[in-house]
Structures are given as C-alpha cells and as structure tokens.
Amino acid sequence: MQQTSASVAVVILNFNGKKYLETFLPSVLATAYSPVQIMVADNASTDDSVPFLQTSYPQVQVISIPQNLGYAGGYNYAMQHITATYAVLLNSDVEVTAQWLQPLVQMAEQQPNIAAIQPTILSQQSKNYFEYAGAAGGFIDALGYPFARGRIFDTLEQNHQQYTQNIPVFWASGAALFIRTAVFKEVGGFDESFFAHQEEIDLCWRLQLAGYQVWASGQSLVYHVGGGTLPVGKQKLLLNCRNNLKMLRKNLPVVHRGRVLAIRLLLDQVFAFKSLFTGKWPLFAAVWQAHWAFLTTSTQKHGYQPRPLKHLQGVYSGSVVWQYFVRNKKIFTKIVTQNSAI
C-alpha cells in the first residue's frame, strides 16, 4: 500500500467519555496509515478517563486541559500542541474504518488550496443511514440554515452510494474534521465564544473568506453515534440557535446582514411559539434565551473581508425551510439542483 509521508495527528476531545473511548478508540488505533499520532485532549474530565488511557493505552498521548473549555476552546488548546501537517478533530463517539485517512490525505496533498475535508459520516447505530452531524458534506442556504447531503433538518437519507463524489462544500462536520494544522492556526481556530455547536461552520466560513476551499470525501467513511457528547434537548437548541445568529452577524456583509438576521429572528420565534403551543416549553425557553444571549453580547471579529454568500461554495440560493416545511421536499437532491446551488 502506497502512502504519502505527510504526518497526521488524530485528536479526540474527551469529557467524561470513558465509555466512548473504550468502544471506539480501538478502531482509531487500527487506522491503516502512517505516520499518524493518536492523541486525546481531556477537557478536565471527572470520571476515570485519563487513568484508563494511561493504563490501557499508554501509546496514546494525553493532553490535559485545566478546565472544561467546550468543543471550541478545548480544540484550540489542543491544537497548540500539534505539529503534524494535518490534524483530524475527531469526536470520541466516532468509529472509523481502517482506510479512512488515506483518501483525505491524498486529496489534500493533490490540491493545496483545500484546507478542510469531511469524510462521509454514517450512523453508528443504523449503518445504512447518514448521520445528522454532517452526513456527506455540509451546505448552507441563503438565510444561514445549515444542512447536508443526506440530511435535511431531522430527515436522514438511507445510503445508496448516491453521494460518493468528492465535491466542494460550505462546511465540514466537527465530528470528524480533517484540516491543515497551519491553516487552522492561521485563521485563528474556533471562536471560543461558541463553546459548542456550529463553531465548525463558522471556521469553514472563515476558511473560504481567507481563500481556501472545504471539501467532502466520498471515499472516506466513518460512523458517528451522534448526541453522545451533548444529547438533543434545550441546551443543544440554545447553543445552535445562538451560535448560528452569531455566525451570521460576524460573517455576512453589512448590506445583507440586517435583512437576514431579521428574517431569522422571526422564524425562530415562529418555532418557539409552535413549541410552546404543543407543550414543549423547554424549547420555547431555549429560543428566547438564545435570542437574549445573542442580542446582549458582542461577537468576536476576524480580519477577513465578508463576501456575499453567492460568492462562496456550498451555498443553496433559496430557502431550505420553505422547501422542507412548505413544499415537503425532504431529500437533498430534490432541493439542491445544479441551477439552485451556488
């Protein structure tokens, strides 16, 4: 098997996730690529994750983070210790296949302008279905709603090998994010004010503004449990809602920002009151708390010139909300066509 000499560090962020390390770390250690370094960045766990690693997997380097910095801060801390050419930011609840790294390294080596790549992510529990967190590559619509090939909102497609083509996308999932180490540091890493959720979309947006590309690989395959690190509920919705608005405010040009944010705040409120009237008051509260946090806090700025979404890759020019909820289109290829994708 021919391999390149590019070094790769696989960095697994852990917080009280011993059960996931026990289950999925062996698959990562069985990766058929060299040279690769397997590292666990521990986000101040209070379980016995670190003693378990030290006893059972002494070959795995542990980066001890003094306090729980969340996904964004935890990986920013860990990446300070990475010197490999490429890094893979891998969730602890991901099972990888033996050959998962080779296609990613090969694509990056052949196309230097590609900064980040996402493997195809299938569900670990139902392996013939795509997984929510990224599926086969992330897109965004004109109002800033993220979705993916193989996943529109809560609808997951069955995998029929329909998304095996390598394509440029808008964002690569943080569940398994392959990235050039130097470029991650060049653009400032993750926005730590996000704490968790959608920080990878914000990062990929900045990558494009900096002149790089983000791609999805149809040849690299991993399986994700999903919701393992933060289950679906009020806190997850709060973070997603708040962070999506923050991301739009910091990355959209001023001329488009006001209109998009006004529409998004309105649509969020429609969802909030629908949740309230159907007895899901925690979701109602989450949206209001997210809006309050967004409106009363500042957003971290970056040094890149915002550009209209139509000038970026992986953008759907219409409204995925309209297509999904009004026109009842639940499949990616029914929504994103050659004429509707930018």
VOPAGU-2260 file (C-alpha; in pm, 1 decimal, decimal comma):
REM VOPAGU-2260
SITE   aa  ch    i         X         Y         Z
SITE  MET   A    0       0,0       0,0       0,0
SITE  GLN   A    1     149,6     327,9    -114,1
SITE  GLN   A    2     132,0     608,5     138,2
SITE  THR   A    3     246,4     965,4     149,0
SITE  SER   A    4     487,1    1090,3     411,2
SITE  ALA   A    5     250,1    1361,6     537,2
SITE  SER   A    6     211,8    1341,2     913,1
SITE  VAL   A    7    -134,6    1328,4    1070,3
SITE  ALA   A    8    -244,1    1383,2    1430,6
SITE  VAL   A    9    -584,2    1242,4    1524,3
SITE  VAL   A   10    -706,6    1447,9    1820,4
SITE  ILE   A   11   -1000,4    1314,9    2019,8
SITE  LEU   A   12   -1163,0    1561,9    2258,1
SITE  ASN   A   13   -1288,4    1387,5    2569,8
SITE  PHE   A   14   -1510,8    1494,3    2856,8
SITE  ASN   A   15   -1620,4    1215,7    3090,4
SITE  GLY   A   16   -1634,2     986,1    2790,0
SITE  LYS   A   17   -1459,0     672,2    2909,0
SITE  LYS   A   18   -1736,7     453,8    2766,1
SITE  TYR   A   19   -1680,8     600,8    2419,9
SITE  LEU   A   20   -1303,9     565,3    2444,5
SITE  GLU   A   21   -1344,8     201,3    2544,2
SITE  THR   A   22   -1575,6     139,3    2249,9
SITE  PHE   A   23   -1427,4     342,1    1966,3
SITE  LEU   A   24   -1061,6     413,6    2039,9
SITE  PRO   A   25    -957,1      63,5    1921,0
SITE  SER   A   26   -1089,6     141,6    1571,6
SITE  VAL   A   27    -883,5     463,0    1562,4
SITE  LEU   A   28    -570,6     277,8    1672,7
SITE  ALA   A   29    -630,6      27,9    1390,7
SITE  THR   A   30    -604,6     306,8    1129,5
SITE  ALA   A   31    -402,2     179,5     832,8
SITE  TYR   A   32    -198,6     493,9     776,1
SITE  SER   A   33     146,5     606,8     876,0
SITE  PRO   A   34     276,7     831,7    1016,8
SITE  VAL   A   35     -17,5     901,1    1246,5
SITE  GLN   A   36     -25,4    1009,5    1608,7
SITE  ILE   A   37    -329,3     938,9    1822,6
SITE  MET   A   38    -397,2    1195,3    2094,5
SITE  VAL   A   39    -674,4    1251,0    2348,2
SITE  ALA   A   40    -736,2    1606,5    2466,3
SITE  ASP   A   41    -909,7    1570,2    2800,8
SITE  ASN   A   42   -1143,4    1856,7    2888,2
SITE  ALA   A   43   -1097,2    1829,7    3267,8
SITE  SER   A   44   -1293,4    1505,4    3297,9
SITE  THR   A   45   -1411,1    1399,0    3641,9
SITE  ASP   A   46   -1450,0    1031,6    3553,9
SITE  ASP   A   47   -1154,9     792,8    3523,4
SITE  SER   A   48   -1094,9     854,9    3152,1
SITE  VAL   A   49    -732,2     962,1    3196,6
SITE  PRO   A   50    -628,2     675,1    3430,3
SITE  PHE   A   51    -797,5     435,2    3188,9
SITE  LEU   A   52    -595,4     572,4    2896,5
SITE  GLN   A   53    -270,4     570,1    3091,5
SITE  THR   A   54    -323,8     207,9    3192,0
SITE  SER   A   55    -481,8      58,9    2880,7
SITE  TYR   A   56    -338,1     276,0    2600,1
SITE  PRO   A   57      -1,3     418,9    2706,2
SITE  GLN   A   58      81,5     478,8    2338,0
SITE  VAL   A   59    -192,1     746,0    2323,4
SITE  GLN   A   60     -69,6    1092,4    2418,9
SITE  VAL   A   61    -298,6    1271,2    2664,0
SITE  ILE   A   62    -327,6    1649,8    2655,0
SITE  SER   A   63    -472,0    1758,0    2990,1
SITE  ILE   A   64    -683,9    2073,7    2967,9
SITE  PRO   A   65    -709,8    2251,8    3305,8
SITE  GLN   A   66   -1085,3    2316,5    3279,1
SITE  ASN   A   67   -1374,9    2226,4    3052,7
SITE  LEU   A   68   -1339,4    2471,3    2764,8
SITE  GLY   A   69   -1608,7    2314,6    2549,5
SITE  TYR   A   70   -1553,5    2191,3    2196,3
SITE  ALA   A   71   -1418,2    2519,6    2060,4
SITE  GLY   A   72   -1185,1    2610,5    2346,4
SITE  GLY   A   73   -1079,6    2252,7    2405,6
SITE  TYR   A   74    -964,3    2201,8    2049,8
SITE  ASN   A   75    -797,9    2543,1    2036,1
SITE  TYR   A   76    -599,8    2442,5    2344,6
SITE  ALA   A   77    -511,2    2102,7    2199,7
SITE  MET   A   78    -409,3    2238,5    1858,9
SITE  GLN   A   79    -136,0    2445,2    2024,3
SITE  HIS   A   80      39,4    2111,8    2084,2
SITE  ILE   A   81       1,9    1980,1    1728,5
SITE  THR   A   82     296,7    1991,5    1488,2
SITE  ALA   A   83     175,0    1734,9    1232,1
SITE  THR   A   84      97,7    1859,4     880,5
SITE  TYR   A   85    -267,1    1760,8     917,3
SITE  ALA   A   86    -495,8    1720,4    1215,3
SITE  VAL   A   87    -822,2    1532,9    1246,3
SITE  LEU   A   88   -1055,4    1666,9    1511,7
SITE  LEU   A   89   -1248,5    1352,3    1595,4
SITE  ASN   A   90   -1541,1    1311,7    1832,1
SITE  SER   A   91   -1496,3    1042,0    2094,3
SITE  ASP   A   92   -1816,1     869,5    1975,4
SITE  VAL   A   93   -1688,7     803,6    1623,0
SITE  GLU   A   94   -1593,9     462,6    1486,2
SITE  VAL   A   95   -1353,0     482,1    1192,5
SITE  THR   A   96   -1277,3     237,1     915,1
SITE  ALA   A   97    -925,4     109,2     856,9
SITE  GLN   A   98    -871,2     305,3     532,4
SITE  TRP   A   99   -1044,5     627,7     633,0
SITE  LEU   A  100    -737,3     853,6     638,0
SITE  GLN   A  101    -576,4     773,0     303,0
SITE  PRO   A  102    -839,0     943,1      80,8
SITE  LEU   A  103    -831,1    1256,0     296,7
SITE  VAL   A  104    -453,0    1290,8     288,6
SITE  GLN   A  105    -440,4    1214,3     -82,5
SITE  MET   A  106    -699,1    1480,9    -165,4
SITE  ALA   A  107    -520,6    1742,4      47,0
SITE  GLU   A  108    -180,3    1656,9     -98,9
SITE  GLN   A  109    -310,4    1684,5    -455,2
SITE  GLN   A  110    -498,9    2011,7    -401,3
SITE  PRO   A  111    -307,1    2254,2    -177,5
SITE  ASN   A  112    -594,3    2504,8    -176,2
SITE  ILE   A  113    -816,4    2262,1      14,4
SITE  ALA   A  114    -790,9    2346,4     384,0
SITE  ALA   A  115   -1050,6    2113,3     535,3
SITE  ILE   A  116   -1216,2    1786,1     435,4
SITE  GLN   A  117   -1501,9    1588,6     580,8
SITE  PRO   A  118   -1535,9    1211,7     543,5
SITE  THR   A  119   -1876,0    1061,5     477,5
SITE  ILE   A  120   -2045,4    1019,2     814,9
SITE  LEU   A  121   -2294,1     736,1     863,8
SITE  SER   A  122   -2495,3     649,3    1172,6
SITE  GLN   A  123   -2314,8     413,0    1408,1
SITE  GLN   A  124   -2646,7     265,0    1522,1
SITE  SER   A  125   -2802,1     233,3    1174,2
SITE  LYS   A  126   -2506,4     195,9     944,9
SITE  ASN   A  127   -2702,0     216,1     622,0
SITE  TYR   A  128   -2820,3     568,8     705,7
SITE  PHE   A  129   -2638,5     900,1     701,3
SITE  GLU   A  130   -2574,9    1067,1    1036,8
SITE  TYR   A  131   -2713,0    1404,7    1140,1
SITE  ALA   A  132   -2378,9    1577,5    1207,8
SITE  GLY   A  133   -2259,2    1639,8     854,8
SITE  ALA   A  134   -2376,0    1333,5     663,1
SITE  ALA   A  135   -2199,2    1357,0     322,4
SITE  GLY   A  136   -2093,3    1722,4     340,9
SITE  GLY   A  137   -2237,8    2047,2     471,4
SITE  PHE   A  138   -2428,6    2317,6     282,1
SITE  ILE   A  139   -2596,7    2639,8     389,6
SITE  ASP   A  140   -2895,2    2826,2     247,4
SITE  ALA   A  141   -2944,6    3196,3     178,0
SITE  LEU   A  142   -3077,9    3252,9     531,8
SITE  GLY   A  143   -2792,0    3071,5     702,7
SITE  TYR   A  144   -2965,5    2741,4     778,3
SITE  PRO   A  145   -2712,5    2457,1     766,6
SITE  PHE   A  146   -2799,0    2120,5     612,9
SITE  ALA   A  147   -2610,7    1840,1     443,4
SITE  ARG   A  148   -2607,0    1593,0     159,5
SITE  GLY   A  149   -2805,9    1309,1     311,2
SITE  ARG   A  150   -2962,7    1511,6     596,3
SITE  ILE   A  151   -3220,9    1789,3     579,2
SITE  PHE   A  152   -3324,3    1902,3     928,6
SITE  ASP   A  153   -3425,5    1577,8    1105,0
SITE  THR   A  154   -3468,8    1368,9     789,2
SITE  LEU   A  155   -3182,9    1123,5     735,0
SITE  GLU   A  156   -3143,8     953,5     398,6
SITE  GLN   A  157   -3051,6     592,0     351,4
SITE  ASN   A  158   -2710,8     543,2     195,8
SITE  HIS   A  159   -2740,9     407,7    -157,6
SITE  GLN   A  160   -2393,8     527,3    -260,8
SITE  GLN   A  161   -2560,8     837,3    -403,9
SITE  TYR   A  162   -2303,1    1076,2    -256,2
SITE  THR   A  163   -1969,8     916,5    -338,9
SITE  GLN   A  164   -1846,9    1209,1    -548,5
SITE  ASN   A  165   -1584,0    1435,4    -393,3
SITE  ILE   A  166   -1726,6    1787,8    -401,4
SITE  PRO   A  167   -1661,0    2135,1    -257,0
SITE  VAL   A  168   -1897,9    2212,6      29,7
SITE  PHE   A  169   -1965,1    2503,5     262,6
SITE  TRP   A  170   -1876,5    2329,6     588,1
SITE  ALA   A  171   -1718,5    2012,1     716,4
SITE  SER   A  172   -1854,5    1845,4    1026,9
SITE  GLY   A  173   -1673,2    1891,3    1356,0
SITE  ALA   A  174   -1744,6    1525,7    1433,7
SITE  ALA   A  175   -1458,0    1429,9    1201,8
SITE  LEU   A  176   -1280,2    1738,5    1070,1
SITE  PHE   A  177    -961,3    1687,0     868,3
SITE  ILE   A  178    -771,3    2016,1     844,5
SITE  ARG   A  179    -430,5    2159,6     766,9
SITE  THR   A  180    -274,0    2239,3    1101,3
SITE  ALA   A  181    -106,4    2557,7     979,4
SITE  VAL   A  182    -427,7    2690,6     823,9
SITE  PHE   A  183    -629,5    2619,7    1139,1
SITE  LYS   A  184    -383,7    2836,8    1329,5
SITE  GLU   A  185    -365,1    3096,9    1050,4
SITE  VAL   A  186    -738,4    3175,0    1064,5
SITE  GLY   A  187    -745,2    3177,0    1445,5
SITE  GLY   A  188    -901,0    2838,7    1514,1
SITE  PHE   A  189   -1250,0    2815,4    1657,4
SITE  ASP   A  190   -1443,5    3107,0    1801,0
SITE  GLU   A  191   -1437,3    3011,6    2169,4
SITE  SER   A  192   -1745,3    3219,6    2248,1
SITE  PHE   A  193   -1946,5    2949,3    2068,1
SITE  PHE   A  194   -1839,9    2691,4    2333,2
SITE  ALA   A  195   -2001,6    2413,2    2130,9
SITE  HIS   A  196   -2213,4    2371,3    1814,6
SITE  GLN   A  197   -2171,4    2537,1    1473,7
SITE  GLU   A  198   -1818,7    2654,9    1552,0
SITE  GLU   A  199   -1700,5    2431,7    1267,6
SITE  ILE   A  200   -1938,4    2606,8    1025,9
SITE  ASP   A  201   -1805,4    2942,7    1137,5
SITE  LEU   A  202   -1448,9    2814,7    1094,3
SITE  CYS   A  203   -1520,5    2684,0     743,9
SITE  TRP   A  204   -1685,4    3014,6     652,5
SITE  ARG   A  205   -1366,7    3194,7     754,6
SITE  LEU   A  206   -1159,3    2943,2     560,6
SITE  GLN   A  207   -1347,1    3038,3     245,4
SITE  LEU   A  208   -1314,7    3409,7     322,0
SITE  ALA   A  209    -939,8    3351,2     357,1
SITE  GLY   A  210    -929,0    3198,3       7,6
SITE  TYR   A  211    -931,1    2827,7      92,7
SITE  GLN   A  212   -1173,6    2553,6      -2,2
SITE  VAL   A  213   -1365,4    2296,8     202,1
SITE  TRP   A  214   -1445,6    1957,2      50,3
SITE  ALA   A  215   -1636,1    1637,9     128,6
SITE  SER   A  216   -1483,8    1298,7      52,9
SITE  GLY   A  217   -1699,4    1016,6     -76,4
SITE  GLN   A  218   -1421,9     761,2     -29,7
SITE  SER   A  219   -1350,3     814,3     341,8
SITE  LEU   A  220   -1606,2     659,6     575,4
SITE  VAL   A  221   -1671,3     687,7     949,5
SITE  TYR   A  222   -1963,2     606,8    1180,9
SITE  HIS   A  223   -2092,5     853,6    1439,4
SITE  VAL   A  224   -2314,1     781,1    1740,4
SITE  GLY   A  225   -2447,3    1137,8    1742,4
SITE  GLY   A  226   -2564,5    1321,6    2051,2
SITE  GLY   A  227   -2308,0    1132,1    2252,7
SITE  THR   A  228   -2133,8    1440,5    2384,9
SITE  LEU   A  229   -2446,2    1660,1    2417,7
SITE  PRO   A  230   -2788,5    1493,4    2382,1
SITE  VAL   A  231   -3074,4    1658,5    2195,2
SITE  GLY   A  232   -3266,5    1899,3    2418,2
SITE  LYS   A  233   -3291,3    2252,6    2549,4
SITE  GLN   A  234   -2917,0    2318,1    2584,8
SITE  LYS   A  235   -2837,7    2187,5    2237,0
SITE  LEU   A  236   -3108,9    2403,3    2080,7
SITE  LEU   A  237   -2995,8    2708,3    2276,7
SITE  LEU   A  238   -2636,7    2673,2    2157,1
SITE  ASN   A  239   -2734,7    2603,3    1796,0
SITE  CYS   A  240   -2976,6    2895,9    1780,7
SITE  ARG   A  241   -2744,5    3146,2    1949,9
SITE  ASN   A  242   -2434,1    3040,2    1760,9
SITE  ASN   A  243   -2599,9    3042,3    1421,2
SITE  LEU   A  244   -2706,5    3402,8    1474,8
SITE  LYS   A  245   -2358,6    3497,9    1598,2
SITE  MET   A  246   -2206,3    3335,0    1291,3
SITE  LEU   A  247   -2432,4    3530,6    1056,2
SITE  ARG   A  248   -2358,3    3858,8    1231,7
SITE  LYS   A  249   -1980,8    3817,0    1210,1
SITE  ASN   A  250   -1950,1    3676,5     857,4
SITE  LEU   A  251   -2222,4    3837,5     643,1
SITE  PRO   A  252   -2157,6    4167,7     464,7
SITE  VAL   A  253   -2330,8    4463,5     629,9
SITE  VAL   A  254   -2554,6    4515,9     327,3
SITE  HIS   A  255   -2712,9    4169,9     374,3
SITE  ARG   A  256   -2679,4    4123,3     749,0
SITE  GLY   A  257   -2980,4    4318,2     874,5
SITE  ARG   A  258   -3233,7    4158,0     640,9
SITE  VAL   A  259   -3111,2    3803,1     703,5
SITE  LEU   A  260   -3099,1    3844,0    1081,0
SITE  ALA   A  261   -3447,4    3999,5    1091,8
SITE  ILE   A  262   -3595,0    3706,6     899,3
SITE  ARG   A  263   -3407,0    3453,8    1112,2
SITE  LEU   A  264   -3520,8    3607,2    1440,0
SITE  LEU   A  265   -3879,2    3599,6    1314,5
SITE  LEU   A  266   -3859,6    3236,6    1201,4
SITE  ASP   A  267   -3702,7    3136,8    1532,9
SITE  GLN   A  268   -3996,5    3296,1    1714,3
SITE  VAL   A  269   -4243,4    3106,9    1496,4
SITE  PHE   A  270   -4071,5    2785,1    1601,7
SITE  ALA   A  271   -4064,1    2896,3    1965,5
SITE  PHE   A  272   -4437,7    2964,4    1986,5
SITE  LYS   A  273   -4518,5    2645,5    1799,2
SITE  SER   A  274   -4315,8    2460,1    2062,5
SITE  LEU   A  275   -4499,4    2641,2    2341,3
SITE  PHE   A  276   -4843,4    2560,9    2199,8
SITE  THR   A  277   -4751,3    2193,4    2161,0
SITE  GLY   A  278   -4634,6    2161,9    2520,3
SITE  LYS   A  279   -4261,2    2179,8    2453,6
SITE  TRP   A  280   -4195,6    2478,5    2675,9
SITE  PRO   A  281   -3821,5    2400,0    2729,9
SITE  LEU   A  282   -3766,1    2455,3    2356,5
SITE  PHE   A  283   -3963,9    2781,5    2374,3
SITE  ALA   A  284   -3740,6    2892,9    2660,5
SITE  ALA   A  285   -3425,5    2786,4    2475,2
SITE  VAL   A  286   -3504,6    3009,5    2175,7
SITE  TRP   A  287   -3576,9    3311,6    2395,4
SITE  GLN   A  288   -3259,9    3256,6    2596,4
SITE  ALA   A  289   -3060,4    3219,5    2274,8
SITE  HIS   A  290   -3200,4    3543,7    2136,0
SITE  TRP   A  291   -3131,3    3729,0    2459,9
SITE  ALA   A  292   -2772,9    3599,6    2465,6
SITE  PHE   A  293   -2725,4    3698,0    2101,7
SITE  LEU   A  294   -2869,3    4047,1    2143,0
SITE  THR   A  295   -2684,2    4130,0    2465,3
SITE  THR   A  296   -2335,1    4005,5    2379,6
SITE  SER   A  297   -2078,2    4112,0    2124,7
SITE  THR   A  298   -1940,0    3888,2    1852,8
SITE  GLN   A  299   -1572,6    3812,2    1802,1
SITE  LYS   A  300   -1449,3    3980,8    1484,4
SITE  HIS   A  301   -1198,7    3850,0    1234,7
SITE  GLY   A  302    -970,3    4014,9     984,6
SITE  TYR   A  303   -1128,4    3877,2     667,8
SITE  GLN   A  304   -1348,0    4076,6     433,0
SITE  PRO   A  305   -1705,8    3939,2     437,0
SITE  ARG   A  306   -1841,0    3839,9      98,3
SITE  PRO   A  307   -2197,8    3766,6     -15,5
SITE  LEU   A  308   -2287,9    3400,7      20,4
SITE  LYS   A  309   -2334,7    3376,1    -355,5
SITE  HIS   A  310   -1957,2    3413,0    -392,7
SITE  LEU   A  311   -1886,4    3108,4    -174,6
SITE  GLN   A  312   -1910,4    2734,1    -240,5
SITE  GLY   A  313   -2170,7    2502,1     -94,6
SITE  VAL   A  314   -2449,0    2759,5     -78,8
SITE  TYR   A  315   -2811,8    2692,8    -173,6
SITE  SER   A  316   -2957,6    3011,4    -319,5
SITE  GLY   A  317   -3309,9    2951,0    -190,1
SITE  SER   A  318   -3470,4    2869,0     145,5
SITE  VAL   A  319   -3433,6    2515,2     273,7
SITE  VAL   A  320   -3705,5    2593,0     531,7
SITE  TRP   A  321   -3951,9    2672,2     252,1
SITE  GLN   A  322   -3859,3    2363,4      53,2
SITE  TYR   A  323   -3873,3    2129,1     352,6
SITE  PHE   A  324   -4173,5    2251,1     550,5
SITE  VAL   A  325   -4391,1    2406,8     279,2
SITE  ARG   A  326   -4307,5    2213,3     -35,3
SITE  ASN   A  327   -4243,9    1889,9     159,4
SITE  LYS   A  328   -3909,0    1819,4      -7,4
SITE  LYS   A  329   -3708,8    1605,1     233,9
SITE  ILE   A  330   -3423,6    1479,6      12,5
SITE  PHE   A  331   -3111,3    1679,5     -66,9
SITE  THR   A  332   -3122,8    1617,8    -442,8
SITE  LYS   A  333   -3487,8    1728,8    -453,6
SITE  ILE   A  334   -3383,7    2066,5    -314,2
SITE  VAL   A  335   -3031,0    2136,3    -437,2
SITE  THR   A  336   -3003,5    2111,8    -813,9
SITE  GLN   A  337   -2735,8    2233,5   -1048,1
SITE  ASN   A  338   -2926,8    2558,6   -1102,9
SITE  SER   A  339   -3003,0    2625,2    -735,0
SITE  ALA   A  340   -2658,5    2570,8    -586,2
SITE  ILE   A  341   -2405,4    2849,9    -591,7
